[in-house]
Amino acid sequence: MKCRYNPVLLAVIILGLACALWLNWNRHQVEQANNTVEMSMEYEGLRKLAALEGLPEEQVLREFKNAGINSLMVFDTTLERLTKKGEIQTATSEGLRKAASLGADKGVFAAVPASMLEQDAAFIAAGSDPAVLIDVQEDLSLRYGAERVQVVAAEPRILRVTGRTELLPEDKYDEPLGLLQAPLGLPVRDMQRLDAMGFKLIVRPQNYVNVNEEKIDSIFQRIDKAGVKVHALMPCGRETVGYPDKLDYFGKKLRERNMTLVMLEHYTQLRFAKIEGLIALAEANNYNAARSYVIDGLEQKKISVATALHRWALTDEERNIRVNYIRPFYMPVNGQDLMKVNLQYVRDIKASVEARGYAIGEAGVFQGLHTEGYAPYFPAKTAWLPIVFAIVAGAVLYLSQLFNLSGKKELALWAAASVIGCAVLMLGRGLLLRQLLALAAASVFPVLSMSVIMDIWDKNTTNKSGLLKIIWQGIWQLALAIALSLVGAAFLSAILTDSRFLLEIDIYRGVKLTFILPVIFTAILFIKRYDLLQVVGKGLDTLFNKLNSLLDTGLTFKHVAVLFVLLFVMFYFVGRSGHTGGVPVPAIELKMRAFLEQVMYARPREKEFMIGHPAFFLTVLAVYKCAPRWWQFVLICGAVIGQGSLVQTFCHMRTPVMMSFMRAVDGYAVGVIFGVICVVLIGFLSPVFANFKRRYLE
């Protein structure tokens, strides 16, 4: 240790670790304070369910409130919805022309002149509530312009708006909507009624064409007219209100009312649904935002209620979801009617949320520590400086082992890189630098961890160790390796901790590199350390000659087969990382995952307990049985996969830091079991194979 690792750089790493642990503790407190989950459904979805079951709307709303739904999402209303509810009356030019040709009664629209029926248009008159017509006229003028809205009769008052009136099916999301189905504005009476029933409200207005401040103000004027408290807004459609050039103004209006921006997670569970202006609006709202998850409507039609419940059981805890956006099932299950199925579905989701220690209420947000009122969580940049020093020190320690740097050269390299890093961090936002430092921490510290373990292995000089001793050596050495790798994880988590990363507005770049680089760095270190190519100290010419002779090697079928296997392993290994690799998960693995999720605090990663940790135990077996170095080389490259994987877990900043730590602990526990099984099997099978080889092959 004294000759291999510079004590000054080790001291820097220790001081940086103390700062990183403090920042991670602060992050943990921020995450613990954000412990309120909102249970929300669409008001229109419950109206549809009531209609399907033939039940009074208010009864359905009350029952779902009692089951656990505490907020409802209110969309812009439409002429079609208002007509169905009887709040207005509508007719189309086509409908009135047909009525005239058949001699049918036009009712209230008899006053419409025949000359106005030549162009496609919708005609609107008052229904059960005359005040609604006033709101409709305001909304139509804002949406389409006053020139397209005309009063064609005063008594009774009839409005005419020109445009297409064709109705489209619900699943035609990509088609332009006609007048009857296009969004108007927030419905005042619906908001008043839902507020009176005790529901919290999340409004979902759509953007305007040629949006301006007047149109944005109309949204909040409508809320004020309803006289209700709206605590959150969730964008609807392909653009958020205010896009493209009024997002700052819209964000200002949200800040004035302390409204939370609800950001819907993408169906791949990576970042957010494609809504133009969403990130800019979160910035304009000072990151007063909460993450939301919904099961995609088309997917929900294909899965069972049990599968859906399994999704909800993990989403709040593992991905910091704070608005459970629940859609009802519209098909009966096991002979039960829709109300019973959906009420039990909601009750089970609520029970799962509460069982994990969350309260039901308004969606929680990430808030700075010890602040009065809301403020986002952004640590002072100076708190990151010791971590910059420590990560650079770790990188220098690795380079020193490759190039045999003297102590003075190590310190000079460390000082120069640290100064540059700190300057970049302090002068700007430093996002790219922080991501690069996180990548360095995730790539280098698992390798340094294995380097320390190799120091321990180098002290072994005999091949007489028994299986029990080897198993014990594997158990404590793996624990030490994980502890040292978690140092890098602490640095990674600390350098990325702020509201942007916790919300996943910013994300860690280089997830797949984090899997590959530790293996490459460990392979290079092992080859150099044990001179597997027999070129150490012989100059670059010898190395080039070795590589040249290697390239001149004639390929055999064996070489091609081995290369094919390695390429397949690499493809599977990298492709299984992330959410979009495209490599399917076997059914048996899904069952194992479900079992581990039930019995453990946090399901460990398969790369750790099925590949990395068993390979670590087998490396210990190979070392203490003095197996050839090339065998040790292959096994240690497999062992570092586990170390890299547990550090890579912390790259997912949306996952609470304590859960990531417990995932590493659980991975160690299961990995020990798999590792011991591997050692026992190899230990007992090796003599059998040796006897077989001696008798039949030699």
Secondary structure, 3 states (H helix, E strand, C coil): CCCCCCHHHHHHHHHHHHHHHHHHHHHHHHHHHCCEEEEEEEHHHHHHHHHHHCCCHHHHHHHHHHHCCCEEEEECCCHHHHHHCCCEEEEEHHHHHHHHHHCCCCHHHHHCCHHHHCCCEEEEEECCCHHHHHHHHHHHHHHHCHHHEEEEECCCCEEEEECCCCCCCCCCCCCCCCCCCCCCCCCHHHHHHHHHCCCEEEEECCCCCCCCHHHHHHHHHHHHHHCCCCCEECCCCCECCCCCCCHHHHHHHHHHCCCEEEEEECCCCCCECCCECHHHHHHHCCCCEEEEECCCHHHHCCCCHHHHHHHHHHHHHHHCEEEEECCCCCCCECCECHHHHHHHHHHHHHHHHHHCCCEECCCCCCCCCCCCCCCCCCCCHHHHHHHHHHHHHHHHHHHHHHHCCCHHHHHHHHHHHHHHHHHHHHHCCCHHHHHHHHHHHHHHHHHHHHHHHHHHHCCCCCCCCCHHHHHHHHHHHHHHHHHHHHHHHHHHHHHHCCHHHHHCCCCCCCHHHHHHHHHHHHHHHHHHHCCCCCCCCCHHHHHHHHHHHHHCCCCCHHHHHHHHHHHHHHHHHHHCCCCCCCCCCCHHHHHHHHHHHHHCCCCCCHHHHHHHHHHHHHHHHHHHCCCCHHHHHHHHHHHHHHHHHHHHHHHCCCCCHHHHHHHHHHHHHHHHHHHHHHHHHHHHHHHHHHHHHHHHHC
